Structures are given as C-alpha cells and as structure tokens.
Amino acid sequence: MDGEQTPAGIDPTVPSVARMYDYYLGGKDNFASDRQAAEEIIKAVPDARANARANRAFLSRAVTEIAGRGVRQFLDIGSGLPTQENVHQVAHRVIPDARVVYVDNDPIVLAHGRALLEDNPHTVVVQADMREPKALLDHPAIRANIDFDQPVAVLLLAMLHFVPDDDAAAGIVAAVRDVMVPGSHLVISHIHAGDMPEEAHAKATGVYRATSAGSIVTRPPAHLAAYTEGLEVLDPGIVPVQSWRPEFEEDAAADLSRPGIIGVVARMP
C-alpha cells in the first residue's frame, strides 16, 4: 500500500489495528508503521500471526454452521479489511442470497470493502462505531438491510478487546442482544493472556496503545461466559478459536494456558 496515494483522513505513520491484522493474515493493505507494530507484537507473542489466521478460520466455520441452521442475515461488526473467506463468501456458499452487512469505522476498510462489493446486491458496507452501539444498530443503512424481526447472526470477532472498560464492552453485547430475536446467533472472539509472562503482556499492550485503537485489554473466558449468559452456547463452548469444531484433530485440544484468541458461538433461545 505504501506506493499508493494515501486516502484522505489517514495518517500512515499511526498503526491501524485493521491494517496490522491484514499484515498478520499475509495481506498487502498496510503501511510500514503497521508492519513495524505487528512485528513488535510477534516478538512479544510469537503465535500472533497463527492466532490471527485461526480467528479467521473460526469465522468461516462459525458462519458455515449458522447458515446451515437457516440464518439468512449476518451483521459483521468491526469487519476489517477484505481478505479471503469473508463472511459473505462463506455464507453464500450455503445460502446464495443471504444478506451480509459489514460495519467498520476505518476509512481504508470502508473504501476497500465498498470497491470489492460494488456489484454484490446482497452485501453492503456501513460506517459506524461499535462504541456507540445504539447508533450503530439504528443506522439507516443497517436497518434497510437487516430485518431484526427475523433471526440474525451478529459477529464481534477480535473487537471487544479494543474496549478497555469492562462495563462498556458488556454494554455493547447487551445492546446487540436486545435486538436479537429467537434463532439469532452471537459470535464473539477475544484475546486472552493465558499464562503470558507479565513483561511480554506489558510490551504487547504498549504497542497497541500507540495504534489508532489506543488500547487493548485481555479478558479471561469468564467474560465471554457472562456475555452469553442465558443463551444456548453451541458445543464445544468457550475455547481457543482453533479448537472450535476444528478441521484438524490436532487442534481439538483446548490449551487455555497459551496466550491467544478464545471464541464462542451462542444461539438466542
């Protein structure tokens, strides 16, 4: 991306969490500042790149499962830069006319997403901020494309850890749950520290303080359990994302001692 014209409103010297994630996944939509910050994270958390890819694979398996249950609407909050196995690509393999709404507040994400999906009649990209959940859920473009009177799958993948206040993070989930009717699904993934050494943890959080997000916080599985209380949690429960219905048997053993990303899929009864 460095050789291209920088979009208006973007400071390429400030790392973006969306572009860092793109770098972890092997994408090209990132600047030198993003790559440098991501490499600092990889030094502190050697599995960072593998964890990002595992989170992406979790998205694919979760969306396939939910679409297979007949859910025809997907709201991906904090969708990030388009890459392989986007929500619409996965969902449309099961339900070709499923509605997919991507939400992000990063101008580069919005520009790339809209360009990619310009000719897709079932998929739109909307600018909104999850930290203002009521405004997001009431956004006219979202309301025009998502019928909240019907089951919807809401995805909050690798997003809530950028909300450092526990009550605010819980408030986002509560707002989403308030609009979900029976048969809807909630998909959450979140970084957790496991037995990560304190020095490495401090280094990693320091890197993210210098990004556009301004902070990052790790949370244990108990927080995801609170977010999904009263919902039907699909097997195998709250586990590292690579252990959620894994493709390969060697990924089935859930090791919560390792720093990484935990995930859960839950259904509104």
C-alpha positions as CSV (number, residue, x, y, z in Angstrom):
1,M,0.0,0.0,0.0
2,D,3.0,2.3,0.6
3,G,3.3,3.2,-3.1
4,E,-0.4,4.2,-3.4
5,Q,-2.0,7.5,-2.7
6,T,-3.0,7.7,0.9
7,P,-6.8,8.1,1.4
8,A,-7.9,11.4,2.9
9,G,-8.0,11.4,6.7
10,I,-5.4,8.6,7.1
11,D,-2.1,9.2,8.9
12,P,0.1,6.4,7.6
13,T,2.6,6.9,10.5
14,V,0.0,5.8,13.0
15,P,-0.5,2.0,13.1
16,S,-4.1,0.8,12.5
17,V,-5.3,-2.4,14.1
18,A,-7.2,-3.3,10.9
19,R,-4.1,-3.0,8.8
20,M,-2.0,-4.8,11.4
21,Y,-4.5,-7.7,11.3
22,D,-4.2,-7.6,7.5
23,Y,-0.4,-8.0,7.8
24,Y,-0.8,-10.9,10.2
25,L,-3.0,-12.6,7.6
26,G,-0.5,-12.0,4.8
27,G,-2.3,-9.1,3.1
28,K,-0.8,-6.1,1.3
29,D,-3.1,-3.4,2.6
30,N,-0.8,-2.0,5.2
31,F,1.8,0.7,5.7
32,A,5.4,0.5,7.2
33,S,4.1,1.6,10.6
34,D,1.5,-1.2,10.6
35,R,4.2,-3.8,9.8
36,Q,6.6,-2.5,12.3
37,A,4.0,-2.5,15.1
38,A,2.8,-6.0,14.1
39,E,6.4,-7.3,14.2
40,E,6.7,-5.9,17.7
41,I,3.6,-7.9,18.7
42,I,5.0,-11.0,17.1
43,K,8.2,-10.6,19.2
44,A,6.1,-10.5,22.3
45,V,3.6,-13.1,21.2
46,P,5.3,-15.5,18.7
47,D,1.9,-17.1,17.8
48,A,0.3,-13.8,16.9
49,R,0.2,-14.5,13.2
50,A,-1.1,-18.0,13.7
51,N,-3.7,-16.8,16.1
52,A,-5.0,-14.2,13.6
53,R,-5.3,-16.9,11.0
54,A,-7.0,-19.2,13.4
55,N,-9.5,-16.5,14.2
56,R,-10.2,-16.1,10.5
57,A,-10.8,-19.9,10.2
58,F,-13.1,-19.7,13.2
59,L,-15.2,-17.1,11.4
60,S,-15.5,-19.5,8.4
61,R,-16.6,-22.5,10.5
62,A,-19.0,-20.4,12.6
63,V,-20.7,-18.8,9.6
64,T,-21.0,-22.1,7.8
65,E,-22.6,-23.6,10.9
66,I,-25.0,-20.7,11.4
67,A,-26.0,-20.5,7.7
68,G,-26.6,-24.3,7.8
69,R,-29.1,-23.6,10.6
70,G,-31.1,-21.4,8.2
71,V,-30.0,-17.9,9.4
72,R,-30.1,-15.6,6.3
73,Q,-28.7,-12.4,7.8
74,F,-25.2,-11.6,9.0
75,L,-24.0,-8.4,10.7
76,D,-20.2,-8.3,11.0
77,I,-19.2,-5.5,13.4
78,G,-15.6,-4.5,13.0
79,S,-15.2,-6.4,9.8
80,G,-11.7,-5.3,9.0
81,L,-10.1,-5.2,5.6
82,P,-11.4,-7.7,3.0
83,T,-9.4,-10.9,2.7
84,Q,-10.1,-14.5,1.9
85,E,-13.1,-16.2,3.4
86,N,-15.1,-13.1,4.1
87,V,-18.5,-13.6,5.8
88,H,-20.4,-13.1,2.5
89,Q,-18.3,-15.6,0.7
90,V,-18.8,-18.2,3.4
91,A,-22.5,-17.6,3.9
92,H,-23.2,-17.5,0.1
93,R,-21.9,-21.0,-0.3
94,V,-24.7,-22.2,1.9
95,I,-27.4,-19.5,1.2
96,P,-26.6,-17.7,-2.1
97,D,-28.9,-14.7,-1.3
98,A,-28.0,-14.3,2.4
99,R,-27.8,-10.6,3.5
100,V,-24.5,-9.5,4.8
101,V,-23.7,-6.1,6.4
102,Y,-20.1,-5.2,7.2
103,V,-19.6,-2.4,9.7
104,D,-16.3,-0.6,10.4
105,N,-15.1,2.9,11.2
106,D,-11.7,2.7,9.4
107,P,-11.8,4.8,6.2
108,I,-9.4,2.3,4.4
109,V,-11.6,-0.6,5.3
110,L,-14.7,1.2,4.0
111,A,-13.0,2.2,0.7
112,H,-11.7,-1.3,0.0
113,G,-14.9,-3.0,1.1
114,R,-17.2,-0.8,-1.0
115,A,-14.9,-1.3,-4.0
116,L,-14.9,-5.1,-3.6
117,L,-18.7,-5.4,-3.0
118,E,-19.8,-2.7,-5.5
119,D,-21.6,-5.3,-7.7
120,N,-22.8,-7.6,-4.9
121,P,-26.6,-7.0,-4.4
122,H,-26.7,-8.9,-1.1
123,T,-23.8,-7.3,0.7
124,V,-23.2,-3.7,1.9
125,V,-20.5,-1.9,3.9
126,V,-21.6,0.7,6.6
127,Q,-19.6,3.2,8.5
128,A,-20.4,3.1,12.2
129,D,-18.6,2.7,15.6
130,M,-19.3,-0.2,17.9
131,R,-18.5,2.0,20.9
132,E,-21.9,3.7,20.1
133,P,-23.9,0.5,19.8
134,K,-27.4,2.1,19.8
135,A,-26.5,4.5,16.9
136,L,-24.9,1.6,15.1
137,L,-27.9,-0.6,15.4
138,D,-30.3,2.2,14.4
139,H,-28.1,3.2,11.4
140,P,-30.5,3.6,8.4
141,A,-28.3,1.5,6.1
142,I,-28.2,-1.3,8.6
143,R,-32.0,-1.1,9.2
144,A,-32.5,-1.1,5.5
145,N,-30.6,-4.4,5.0
146,I,-31.2,-6.3,8.3
147,D,-34.6,-7.2,9.5
148,F,-34.3,-7.5,13.2
149,D,-37.7,-9.2,13.4
150,Q,-36.0,-12.2,11.9
151,P,-33.0,-14.2,13.1
152,V,-29.7,-12.6,12.5
153,A,-26.1,-13.6,13.2
154,V,-24.1,-10.8,14.9
155,L,-20.3,-11.2,14.7
156,L,-18.0,-9.4,17.1
157,L,-14.7,-11.0,16.2
158,A,-11.5,-9.7,17.8
159,M,-13.2,-6.4,18.6
160,L,-14.2,-6.2,22.2
161,H,-10.6,-6.3,23.4
162,F,-10.3,-2.8,22.0
163,V,-12.8,-1.6,24.5
164,P,-10.8,-1.4,27.8
165,D,-13.7,-0.6,30.1
166,D,-15.5,-3.9,31.1
167,D,-18.9,-2.2,31.6
168,A,-18.6,-0.6,28.1
169,A,-17.7,-3.9,26.5
170,A,-20.6,-5.6,28.3
171,G,-22.9,-2.8,27.2
172,I,-22.1,-3.4,23.5
173,V,-23.0,-7.0,23.9
174,A,-26.2,-6.1,25.8
175,A,-27.3,-3.7,23.1
176,V,-26.8,-6.3,20.4
177,R,-28.7,-9.0,22.4
178,D,-31.6,-6.5,22.9
179,V,-32.3,-6.6,19.1
180,M,-31.9,-10.4,18.7
181,V,-35.0,-12.5,18.3
182,P,-35.1,-16.3,19.0
183,G,-33.0,-18.2,16.5
184,S,-30.4,-15.4,16.3
185,H,-26.8,-16.2,16.9
186,L,-24.0,-14.2,18.6
187,V,-20.4,-15.0,17.7
188,I,-17.6,-13.4,19.8
189,S,-13.8,-13.9,19.8
190,H,-11.5,-12.1,22.2
191,I,-7.8,-12.2,23.1
192,H,-6.8,-13.8,26.4
193,A,-3.5,-13.8,28.1
194,G,-3.3,-17.4,29.4
195,D,-0.1,-17.7,31.3
196,M,1.7,-15.0,29.3
197,P,4.7,-13.5,31.1
198,E,3.9,-10.1,32.6
199,E,6.8,-8.4,30.7
200,A,5.5,-9.7,27.3
201,H,2.0,-8.7,28.2
202,A,3.1,-5.1,29.1
203,K,5.1,-4.9,25.8
204,A,2.2,-6.0,23.7
205,T,-0.3,-3.7,25.3
206,G,2.1,-0.8,25.0
207,V,2.4,-1.4,21.2
208,Y,-1.4,-1.2,20.9
209,R,-1.6,2.0,22.9
210,A,0.2,3.7,20.1
211,T,-2.2,2.5,17.4
212,S,-5.4,4.1,16.2
213,A,-7.4,2.0,18.6
214,G,-5.5,3.5,21.6
215,S,-5.6,0.4,23.8
216,I,-6.1,-3.3,24.1
217,V,-7.1,-5.5,27.0
218,T,-7.0,-9.2,27.6
219,R,-10.0,-10.9,29.3
220,P,-10.5,-14.5,30.6
221,P,-13.2,-16.9,29.4
222,A,-15.4,-15.8,32.3
223,H,-16.2,-12.6,30.4
224,L,-17.4,-14.5,27.4
225,A,-19.5,-16.7,29.7
226,A,-21.1,-13.5,31.1
227,Y,-21.7,-12.1,27.6
228,T,-23.6,-15.3,26.6
229,E,-25.4,-16.0,29.9
230,G,-28.9,-17.2,29.1
231,L,-28.1,-18.1,25.6
232,E,-27.7,-21.6,24.2
233,V,-23.9,-22.0,23.8
234,L,-23.0,-24.3,21.0
235,D,-20.5,-27.1,21.6
236,P,-17.7,-27.1,22.4
237,G,-18.3,-23.9,24.4
238,I,-15.8,-21.2,25.1
239,V,-12.4,-22.4,23.7
240,P,-9.4,-21.2,21.8
241,V,-10.6,-20.4,18.3
242,Q,-8.6,-23.2,16.7
243,S,-10.3,-25.7,19.0
244,W,-13.9,-24.7,18.0
245,R,-15.0,-27.6,15.8
246,P,-11.5,-27.8,14.3
247,E,-10.8,-29.1,10.8
248,F,-7.7,-30.9,12.1
249,E,-7.7,-33.3,15.0
250,E,-4.5,-31.9,16.5
251,D,-6.3,-28.6,17.1
252,A,-9.0,-30.1,19.2
253,A,-7.2,-30.0,22.5
254,A,-8.0,-26.6,24.1
255,D,-5.0,-25.1,25.8
256,L,-6.1,-22.0,27.7
257,S,-2.6,-21.6,29.2
258,R,-1.3,-20.2,25.9
259,P,-2.0,-16.6,25.0
260,G,-4.3,-16.4,22.1
261,I,-7.9,-15.8,21.0
262,I,-10.9,-17.5,22.6
263,G,-14.2,-17.8,20.9
264,V,-17.8,-18.7,21.4
265,V,-21.0,-19.2,19.3
266,A,-24.3,-18.9,21.1
267,R,-28.0,-19.0,20.0
268,M,-30.8,-16.9,21.3
269,P,-33.5,-19.5,22.5
